[in-house]
Amino acid sequence: MTDRDPYLWLEDVESEAALAWVAERNAETAEALTAGAGFASLKKSLREVLDASDRIPCTVRRGAFLYNFWQDAEHVRGVWRRTTTEQYRKDAPEWDVLLDVDALVAAEDEKWVWAGARVRPPDHDRALVHLSRDGGDAVVVREFDLATRAFVEDGFQVGEAKTTIGWIDDDTVFVGTDSGPGSLTDSGYPRTVRRWRRGTPLEQAALVFETGTEDVSAGGWHDSTPGFERDFVARSMDFYRGETYLLAPDDSLVRIDVPDDADAEVHREHLLVTLKSDWLGQRKGSLLAFGFDAFLAGDRTARVLFTPDERTSLAGHSWTRHHLILETMHDVSTRIEVLTPTPDGPWTRTSLTDVPALSAATVVDTDPDVSDEYFLDVSGFLQPSTLHHGHVGADSEIIKQAPARFDASGLEVRQFFAASQDGTRVPYFVIGPDRTATGPGLALLYGYGGFEVPLTPYYGAVTGRGWLERGGTYVIANIRGGSEYGPGWHQAALRADRPRAFEDFAAVATDLVARGITTPAMLGATGGSNGGLLMGAMITRYPQLFGAIVAEVPLLDMLRFHKLLAGASWIAEYGNPDDEADRPHLRALSPYHQLTADQDYPPVLLTTSTRDDRVHPGHARKAAARLRELGHQVLLHENTGGGHAGANDNEQAAHNRALVQTFLRKHLTRADGPASG
């Protein structure tokens, strides 16, 4: 394909011609996949899982209350609500509904989607509510009174933009938003931080920090920890490099002088630094602790809280009032321990809980300013979530237990390792029946491979109900580009080295066949967003390995991604198409530009959303058009709403999942003919 793009017109998201073309593709997809009774039955079954009233309601503590956002069949757009710990312990807690989004949609005739809220400390009496129009990343912000359950008529309000906003005190916020020409970076995010006082026009808010348009974004926040009240601002130069500053009372800046690729976090008297490159004699992937005031004064004496090895990496950490809960991964399975600061010596450490093999444990909430409380979720591929509640140093209890959503009898979880093209050992999980007894069967391979995103064990109820319960095997590949083995695992597949992620995924597919788990004709592949780029690579580089491929909200045009919506923010991951040094490898990476007529591709399903303002729907549209032009078998489904998630509610989510699974079963072939169901 030449640089002349005949399908640029499909990048005009809302144009009459583009939407008419999309409507034709949607009709084709609906006719091909939704006409049979099997689709309706599958969709209904998946919707039951999503709407189940006995799901665990995940909460966030704000003062005396636990807050939750909930969607089900009755609350399609959802309700924001809260309850007490005492009520939460019950099987059917009493919830205090703060905001009914469905009622707001009806009252304002706008397709609002909940996008979160910032509750004002310390009284937790007001909130900055974020609402998205039909699921996009851009939001409107409105101040909300939790006592009256109403928006504050003369309160803080910000028009639609990719806004950052947070409380400083009762009458002041830090805000970054689209305030006209020059206020956004090339990536579409705020480049300024302003201090906005109640009752004054936003355009008169005092500028306290700004960064260049070539940077990704700027941000500011207030630390309200009692006794440690401080203000910070930061610039993100790219997706992985940034600078953080302490904002002094006179608005002067004091840089927290850590490497620009390190993550710095200040909590009370502590500074934690997570390394992505070697520093102060410590390996990348390490977690270091400093005294914050001493560090600002020039002291670089570090206490090493975690050092990685070849098979173990840092997964995350959470503060309680007196402790640090540390999550690590060993071959992609979680370990949890508690670290306690000491005045002069090494921090003490103890185990918090035992985690079953091939499982994950995640700290879902703590109360770091007040207590040593924690909520811990433990789950696995065949193990529904168990929510533990406790206080560090005391016994914990199981406060919630999710029921099984699919029949797991005869299923097992195994972990294997495939040898990639360069010899790298790539882990992957296989969930399904033991194929050594039954012979190869239908399998679906999922991957992502980018942006430091790890794929850890989880209980996938929708996949379980629609795929595993119906005889399929599900496989998750932990390819390079993620962070399963720390920063080096991610950095190995950056920019011109991105093909390593593709080689890893292909190696897993090949290994599945070699082990007798499946065959190429019975193996499907799926991925979304950056995983959609991965799927594009499978289509163009390894089509012989798969019987069908699904790319959801995909990134596919690697020569124009930086010009579309938030794409410029991903240059650090992929490279810059405008840089002559990067353009050759980006052309080679670009699935859109590698499509040809003389190659046999497996059937392809592309999905996207008209309201995706992160990954432009033009990627999927143009690839579908190009595949059609070249005579290949392709379907496109574009949801008119849904944003980058592709769905705003459980109805849309169930429809999308049913489309994907119906497509795969239609095209993946058993030895005795096409799969049913």
C-alpha positions in Angstrom: 0.0 0.0 0.0 1.3 3.5 -0.9 1.3 6.5 1.4 -1.8 7.7 -0.5 -4.7 6.6 1.7 -8.0 6.1 -0.3 -10.0 5.7 3.0 -9.0 8.9 4.8 -12.7 10.0 4.5 -13.6 7.3 7.0 -11.6 9.2 9.7 -14.3 11.9 9.6 -16.1 10.3 12.5 -19.5 12.0 12.2 -19.7 12.6 8.5 -22.8 11.5 6.7 -20.9 9.4 4.2 -18.8 7.7 6.9 -21.8 6.9 9.1 -23.8 5.6 6.1 -20.9 3.3 5.3 -20.7 2.2 9.0 -24.5 1.5 9.0 -24.1 -0.8 6.0 -21.3 -2.7 7.7 -23.3 -3.0 10.9 -26.2 -4.4 9.0 -24.0 -7.0 7.3 -22.6 -8.1 10.7 -26.0 -8.3 12.3 -27.3 -10.4 9.4 -24.3 -12.7 9.6 -24.1 -13.2 13.4 -27.4 -12.3 15.1 -30.1 -14.0 13.0 -30.0 -17.4 14.6 -31.7 -18.4 17.9 -28.3 -19.3 19.3 -27.2 -15.6 19.3 -30.3 -14.5 21.3 -29.8 -17.4 23.8 -26.1 -16.6 24.2 -26.7 -12.9 24.7 -29.4 -13.5 27.3 -27.1 -15.9 29.2 -24.2 -13.3 29.2 -26.6 -10.5 30.2 -27.7 -12.6 33.2 -24.0 -12.8 34.4 -23.5 -9.0 34.0 -26.8 -8.1 35.7 -26.5 -10.6 38.6 -27.7 -9.0 41.8 -25.3 -11.0 43.9 -22.1 -9.7 42.4 -19.7 -8.3 44.9 -20.2 -4.5 45.0 -16.7 -3.0 45.0 -16.4 0.0 47.3 -14.1 2.9 48.2 -14.0 4.3 51.7 -14.6 8.0 52.2 -14.9 8.8 55.8 -17.6 6.8 57.5 -19.1 5.4 54.3 -18.3 2.9 51.6 -19.1 4.2 48.1 -20.0 2.1 45.1 -21.2 2.6 41.5 -23.7 -0.1 40.4 -25.3 -1.2 37.2 -27.9 -4.0 36.6 -31.1 -4.7 34.6 -33.0 -2.1 36.7 -30.2 0.5 36.8 -29.0 0.4 33.2 -26.8 3.6 33.4 -26.2 3.0 37.1 -26.5 4.5 40.5 -23.9 6.1 42.7 -24.5 5.0 46.3 -23.0 4.5 49.7 -23.4 2.4 52.8 -21.8 1.8 56.2 -19.4 -1.0 57.0 -22.0 -2.6 59.3 -24.5 -2.7 56.4 -21.9 -3.9 53.9 -21.3 -7.0 56.0 -24.9 -8.1 55.3 -25.9 -10.2 52.3 -28.3 -7.4 51.2 -27.0 -4.1 52.5 -29.2 -1.0 52.7 -27.8 1.5 50.2 -28.2 5.2 50.2 -28.5 6.3 46.6 -26.7 9.6 45.9 -27.2 10.0 42.2 -29.4 8.0 39.8 -27.7 8.3 36.4 -30.8 6.8 34.6 -33.0 9.5 36.1 -30.5 12.1 35.1 -30.5 10.8 31.5 -34.3 11.0 31.4 -34.4 14.5 32.9 -31.8 16.0 30.6 -32.3 13.9 27.5 -28.5 13.3 27.3 -26.8 9.9 27.2 -24.8 10.4 30.3 -22.3 7.8 31.4 -20.8 7.8 34.9 -17.1 8.6 34.9 -16.3 8.9 38.6 -16.3 11.5 41.4 -13.8 13.3 43.6 -15.3 13.6 47.1 -14.1 16.6 49.2 -12.1 15.8 52.3 -12.2 15.9 55.2 -16.0 16.2 55.6 -16.9 14.3 52.4 -19.9 16.5 51.9 -19.4 17.6 48.3 -18.1 15.9 45.2 -16.8 16.8 41.7 -18.9 14.5 39.6 -17.6 13.5 36.1 -20.1 12.6 33.4 -19.3 11.4 29.9 -21.5 11.8 26.9 -22.1 8.3 25.6 -18.9 6.9 27.0 -16.1 9.1 25.7 -13.0 10.0 27.7 -14.0 13.7 27.6 -16.2 14.6 30.5 -18.2 17.4 32.0 -17.7 18.2 35.7 -20.3 19.4 38.1 -20.2 20.0 41.8 -22.6 17.8 43.7 -24.0 18.2 47.3 -24.1 14.8 49.0 -26.5 16.1 51.7 -29.2 17.5 49.3 -28.5 14.9 46.6 -28.4 17.7 44.0 -26.0 19.5 41.8 -24.8 22.8 43.2 -26.3 25.5 41.0 -23.5 28.0 41.4 -20.8 25.4 42.1 -17.8 24.4 40.2 -18.7 23.4 36.6 -16.5 22.6 33.7 -17.6 22.0 30.1 -16.7 18.9 28.1 -13.0 18.2 27.9 -10.4 15.7 29.1 -10.3 17.6 32.4 -8.3 17.0 35.5 -9.7 18.6 38.7 -9.3 18.0 42.4 -10.0 19.7 45.7 -7.6 21.9 47.5 -10.0 23.2 50.2 -13.7 23.9 50.5 -13.6 26.7 48.0 -10.6 26.0 45.8 -9.6 23.4 43.2 -6.7 22.6 40.9 -8.0 22.4 37.4 -6.6 21.6 34.0 -9.0 21.7 31.0 -9.6 22.9 27.5 -9.8 26.7 28.0 -9.3 27.6 24.3 -6.4 27.7 21.8 -3.1 26.7 23.3 -4.5 25.1 26.5 -4.1 21.5 25.3 -1.1 19.4 24.4 -0.7 17.7 21.0 -2.2 14.6 22.7 -5.4 16.5 23.6 -4.8 16.7 27.4 -4.4 19.8 29.6 -1.0 21.5 29.5 -1.8 24.0 32.3 -2.7 23.7 36.0 -4.7 26.6 37.5 -5.9 27.4 41.0 -9.6 28.1 40.7 -11.5 29.8 43.6 -15.2 29.5 44.1 -17.3 32.3 42.6 -14.7 33.4 40.1 -14.7 32.7 36.3 -12.6 29.8 35.2 -10.8 31.9 32.7 -9.5 34.1 35.6 -8.1 31.1 37.6 -4.5 31.7 38.5 -1.9 29.8 36.4 0.5 27.8 38.7 2.1 25.5 36.2 2.3 24.8 32.5 4.1 22.5 30.2 4.8 22.4 26.4 2.4 21.3 23.8 4.8 18.5 22.8 4.4 17.0 26.3 1.5 14.6 27.0 -0.1 16.5 29.9 0.3 18.5 33.1 -1.5 17.9 36.4 -1.7 19.2 40.0 -3.1 17.8 43.2 -3.4 18.6 46.9 -2.3 16.2 49.6 -4.8 16.6 52.4 -3.1 14.2 54.9 -3.5 15.8 58.3 -0.1 17.2 59.3 1.3 16.7 55.9 -0.7 19.1 53.8 1.2 19.8 50.5 0.6 20.7 46.9 2.2 19.0 43.9 2.3 19.6 40.2 3.8 17.3 37.5 4.5 17.2 33.8 4.4 14.0 31.7 6.9 14.4 28.9 5.7 11.2 27.3 3.9 8.0 28.5 6.9 6.9 30.6 8.8 10.0 31.6 7.8 12.8 33.8 8.8 15.3 36.4 7.1 16.0 39.8 7.4 19.2 41.8 6.5 20.3 45.3 4.6 23.5 44.9 5.7 25.9 47.7 3.3 28.4 49.3 4.8 31.1 47.1 4.1 28.9 44.0 7.8 28.3 43.5 8.7 24.8 42.4 11.0 22.2 44.1 11.7 19.3 41.9 11.6 15.8 43.4 14.9 14.8 41.7 14.4 11.2 40.7 15.0 9.7 37.3 12.4 11.0 34.8 11.3 7.4 34.1 10.8 6.5 37.8 7.5 6.7 39.6 7.6 8.9 42.7 5.0 8.8 45.5 5.0 11.0 48.6 3.1 9.7 51.7 3.4 11.4 55.0 7.1 11.6 55.8 8.0 9.0 53.1 9.1 9.2 49.5 8.7 5.9 47.5 10.5 5.5 44.2 9.8 2.7 41.7 12.7 2.3 39.3 12.4 1.6 35.6 16.1 2.0 35.1 19.1 1.4 37.3 19.8 4.2 39.9 21.9 4.6 43.0 23.3 1.1 42.5 19.8 -0.5 42.5 18.3 -2.5 39.7 15.4 -1.3 37.6 12.1 -2.7 39.0 13.3 -2.0 42.6 11.2 -0.1 45.2 13.2 2.4 47.3 12.1 4.4 50.3 13.5 7.8 51.4 12.7 10.3 54.1 11.0 13.0 52.0 12.4 16.1 53.8 15.9 14.5 53.8 15.7 13.7 50.1 14.8 17.3 49.3 17.8 18.3 51.3 20.0 16.1 49.2 20.2 12.9 51.2 20.1 9.9 48.8 20.3 7.2 51.4 17.7 4.6 50.2 16.0 1.8 52.1 15.5 -1.0 49.6 11.9 -2.4 50.0 12.0 -4.7 47.0 14.5 -6.0 44.5 13.3 -8.0 41.5 14.8 -11.2 40.1 14.4 -13.0 36.8 11.0 -14.5 37.8 9.7 -12.0 40.4 8.5 -8.4 39.9 6.7 -5.6 41.7 2.9 -5.6 41.1 1.8 -2.7 43.3 1.7 -1.2 46.8 -0.9 0.4 49.0 -0.5 2.4 52.2 -2.5 2.0 55.4 -2.0 4.4 58.3 1.1 2.7 59.6 2.1 0.0 57.0 2.8 -0.6 53.3 1.1 -3.6 51.7 3.3 -4.9 48.9 2.0 -6.9 46.0 4.6 -8.9 44.0 4.3 -11.5 41.2 6.3 -14.7 40.8 5.7 -16.1 37.3 2.5 -14.0 37.2 1.1 -15.3 40.4 0.6 -12.9 43.3 2.3 -12.7 46.7 1.3 -10.3 49.4 3.3 -9.0 52.4 3.2 -6.1 54.8 6.1 -3.8 55.3 6.4 -1.6 58.4 8.6 1.5 58.6 11.2 1.7 61.4 12.9 4.8 62.6 16.5 3.8 61.6 16.8 0.3 60.4 15.3 -1.9 57.6 11.6 -2.0 57.4 10.1 -5.1 58.9 8.1 -7.5 56.7 5.5 -10.2 57.3 3.1 -12.2 55.1 -0.4 -10.7 54.9 -2.1 -13.8 53.5 -1.5 -16.9 51.5 -2.6 -16.8 47.9 -3.5 -20.0 46.0 -1.2 -21.0 43.1 -2.0 -19.5 39.7 -4.2 -16.9 41.4 -4.2 -13.1 42.0 -4.8 -11.0 45.1 -5.5 -7.3 44.9 -5.8 -4.7 47.5 -9.0 -2.9 46.4 -9.1 -0.3 49.2 -7.4 1.1 52.2 -7.9 4.1 54.6 -4.3 5.5 54.7 -5.0 8.7 56.7 -7.0 7.0 59.4 -6.5 3.3 60.0 -4.8 0.1 59.0 -8.0 -1.2 57.4 -7.8 -3.1 54.1 -10.1 -4.8 51.6 -8.4 -7.7 49.7 -9.8 -9.5 46.7 -8.6 -13.0 46.0 -9.6 -14.8 42.8 -8.5 -17.2 40.1 -9.6 -18.3 36.7 -11.9 -20.9 38.2 -12.2 -19.3 41.6 -14.8 -16.6 42.1 -13.8 -13.5 44.0 -13.5 -13.7 47.8 -13.4 -10.3 49.5 -11.4 -10.2 52.7 -11.7 -7.3 55.2 -9.2 -6.8 58.0 -6.7 -4.5 59.8 -3.0 -5.1 59.5 -1.8 -6.9 62.6 -5.2 -8.4 63.4 -7.3 -11.2 62.1 -9.1 -10.8 58.8 -12.5 -12.1 57.8 -14.2 -13.0 54.5 -16.8 -10.3 54.1 -18.1 -11.2 50.6 -18.0 -14.3 48.5 -19.1 -14.3 44.9 -21.0 -17.3 43.6 -19.8 -19.4 40.7 -21.2 -18.0 37.4 -20.4 -21.0 35.1 -20.0 -24.7 35.4 -16.3 -25.4 35.9 -16.6 -29.2 36.3 -13.9 -30.9 34.2 -11.9 -27.7 33.8 -8.5 -27.0 35.1 -5.9 -24.2 35.1 -2.3 -24.9 33.9 0.6 -22.7 33.2 3.1 -23.4 30.4 6.1 -21.6 28.9 6.7 -21.2 25.2 10.1 -20.5 23.6 9.9 -17.3 21.5 11.9 -16.8 18.3 14.9 -15.4 20.3 14.7 -18.1 22.9 12.8 -16.0 25.6 10.7 -18.1 27.9 7.1 -16.8 27.6 4.5 -17.8 30.2 0.9 -18.5 29.3 -2.2 -19.7 31.2 -4.5 -22.4 29.8 -8.0 -22.7 31.2 -10.2 -25.6 30.0 -10.5 -29.4 29.8 -7.5 -31.7 29.8 -7.0 -32.2 26.0 -4.5 -35.0 26.4 -7.5 -37.3 26.9 -10.0 -35.8 24.5 -7.8 -34.5 21.7 -7.5 -31.0 20.3 -10.5 -28.6 20.7 -11.7 -25.1 20.2 -9.3 -22.5 21.9 -9.3 -18.8 22.1 -5.9 -17.0 22.7 -5.9 -13.5 24.2 -3.0 -11.1 24.5 -2.1 -7.4 24.9 1.6 -6.9 25.1 2.1 -3.2 25.7 2.1 -0.1 28.0 3.4 -2.1 31.0 0.0 -3.8 31.4 0.2 -7.3 33.0 -2.3 -10.0 32.4 -2.9 -11.7 35.7 -5.3 -14.4 36.8 -8.9 -13.4 37.3 -12.4 -14.9 37.3 -13.9 -14.1 33.9 -17.6 -14.9 34.3 -18.6 -13.8 30.8 -15.8 -15.9 29.2 -16.6 -18.8 31.5 -20.4 -18.7 30.7 -20.1 -18.2 27.0 -16.8 -20.0 26.1 -15.5 -22.4 28.8 -18.9 -23.8 29.7 -19.5 -24.6 26.1 -16.4 -26.7 25.7 -13.9 -24.1 24.6 -10.4 -23.5 26.0 -9.3 -20.0 27.0 -5.6 -19.0 26.9 -3.9 -15.9 28.1 -0.4 -15.1 26.8 1.9 -13.0 29.0 4.0 -11.6 26.1 6.6 -9.0 26.3 5.4 -5.4 26.3 3.5 -6.0 29.6 5.1 -5.8 33.0 4.8 -9.4 34.2 8.5 -9.5 34.8 9.1 -5.9 35.5 10.3 -2.9 33.4 12.6 -5.0 31.3 9.7 -7.2 30.0 8.0 -4.0 28.8 11.1 -2.3 27.4 12.1 -5.4 25.4 9.1 -4.7 23.0 9.3 -1.0 22.7 9.3 1.0 19.4 11.4 -0.9 16.8 11.4 -4.0 19.0 7.6 -4.3 19.0 7.8 -7.5 16.8 9.1 -9.4 19.8 5.6 -9.1 21.3 4.2 -10.5 18.1 6.8 -13.3 18.0 5.9 -14.2 21.6 2.2 -14.5 20.8 2.9 -16.6 17.7 5.2 -18.8 19.8 2.3 -19.4 22.3 -0.1 -20.2 19.4 2.5 -22.7 18.0 3.1 -24.3 21.4 -0.7 -24.8 21.9 -0.8 -26.9 18.8 2.4 -28.8 19.6 0.9 -29.7 23.0 -2.2 -31.1 21.3 -4.5 -28.5 22.9 -5.8 -27.2 19.6 -5.1 -26.9 15.9 -4.7 -23.8 13.8 -8.2 -24.3 12.3 -9.7 -24.4 15.8 -7.6 -21.6 17.3 -9.0 -18.1 17.5 -7.2 -14.9 18.7 -8.5 -11.8 20.2 -7.2 -8.5 21.6 -8.3 -4.9 22.1 -6.7 -1.4 21.8 -3.0 -2.1 21.7 -4.1 -5.7 21.7 -5.9 -4.9 18.5 -2.5 -3.9 17.0 -1.3 -7.3 18.1 -4.3 -8.9 16.2 -3.4 -6.9 13.1 0.1 -8.3 13.3 -1.3 -11.8 13.6 -3.5 -11.2 10.5 -0.6 -9.9 8.4 2.4 -11.9 9.8 1.0 -15.2 11.1 -2.3 -15.8 9.4 -1.6 -19.5 9.1 -1.7 -20.0 12.9 -5.4 -19.0 13.4 -8.8 -20.0 12.2 -10.4 -16.6 13.1 -9.2 -13.3 14.6 -11.1 -10.6 16.5 -9.6 -7.1 16.9 -11.5 -4.8 19.3 -11.2 -1.0 19.3 -7.9 -1.6 17.5 -4.9 0.5 16.7 -4.0 -0.4 13.1 -2.7 2.6 11.1 0.8 3.1 12.5 1.7 5.9 10.1 -1.2 8.2 11.3 -1.9 7.1 14.8 -0.2 10.2 16.2 -2.5 12.5 14.3 -5.7 10.9 15.6 -7.2 11.8 19.0 -4.9 10.7 21.9 -2.4 9.0 19.6 0.4 11.5 20.1 0.7 10.3 23.7 1.8 6.8 22.5 4.9 7.9 20.6 7.1 6.7 23.4 5.6 3.2 23.0 5.7 2.9 19.2 7.9 5.7 17.8 7.2 8.9 15.8 5.9 8.5 12.2 7.2 12.0 11.5 10.7 11.0 12.5 12.6 9.5 9.5 14.5 7.2 11.9 11.2 5.7 13.1 9.0 5.7 10.0 10.5 2.6 8.4 9.8 0.3 11.4 6.4 1.9 11.9 5.5 1.1 8.3 6.6 -2.5 8.9 4.6 -2.6 12.1 1.5 -1.1 10.5 -1.1 -3.8 9.8 -3.1 -1.4 7.6 -0.2 -0.9 5.3 0.8 -4.5 5.2 -2.6 -5.9 4.0 -2.3 -7.6 0.6 -4.5 -9.4 -1.9 -2.2 -12.4 -2.4 -2.2 -13.7 1.2 -4.7 -16.0 2.8 -6.1 -14.4 5.9 -8.5 -16.0 8.4 -11.9 -14.4 8.8 -11.7 -11.2 10.7 -14.1 -9.3 13.0 -13.3 -5.7 13.8 -15.2 -3.8 16.5 -15.1 -0.1 17.5 -17.2 2.8 18.8 -18.2 6.0 17.2 -17.7 7.6 20.6 -14.2 6.2 21.2 -12.2 9.4 21.7 -9.0 7.6 22.6 -8.3 5.1 19.8 -9.9 6.6 16.7 -12.7 4.5 15.0 -11.0 5.2 11.7 -8.4 2.5 12.5 -11.1 -0.2 12.4 -13.1 1.4 9.6 -10.2 1.8 7.2 -8.9 -1.7 7.9 -12.3 -3.2 7.2 -12.6 -1.2 4.0 -9.1 -2.3 2.9 -9.8 -5.9 3.6 -13.0 -5.7 1.7 -11.3 -4.1 -1.3 -8.7 -6.9 -1.3 -11.4 -9.6 -1.3 -10.9 -10.9 2.2 -13.6 -12.1 4.7 -14.2 -9.3 7.2 -17.0 -8.0 9.4 -17.2 -4.6 11.2 -19.3 -3.8 14.2 -19.3 -0.2 15.3 -21.3 0.7 18.4 -22.6 4.3 18.2 -21.8 4.8 21.9 -19.6 3.2 24.4 -16.3 5.0 24.2 -13.0 3.0 24.3 -14.8 0.4 26.4 -17.1 -0.3 23.4 -20.2 -0.4 25.7 -21.9 1.9 28.2 -24.2 -0.7 29.8 -24.7 -4.4 30.3 -27.0 -4.7 27.3 -24.4 -3.3 25.0 -21.6 -5.4 26.7 -23.6 -8.6 26.4 -24.4 -7.9 22.7 -20.7 -7.2 22.0 -19.5 -10.4 23.8 -22.2 -12.5 22.0 -21.1 -11.1 18.6 -17.5 -12.1 19.3 -18.2 -15.6 20.5 -20.7 -16.2 17.8 -18.2 -15.1 15.2 -15.5 -17.4 16.6 -17.8 -20.4 16.8 -19.0 -19.9 13.3 -15.5 -19.9 11.8 -13.4 -22.1 14.0 -13.5 -25.6 12.7 -13.5 -28.9 14.5 -12.1 -32.0 12.8 -15.7 -33.1 12.1 -16.9 -29.7 10.9 -17.7 -26.1 12.1 -18.3 -25.6 15.8 -21.8 -25.2 17.0 -23.3 -23.0 19.7 
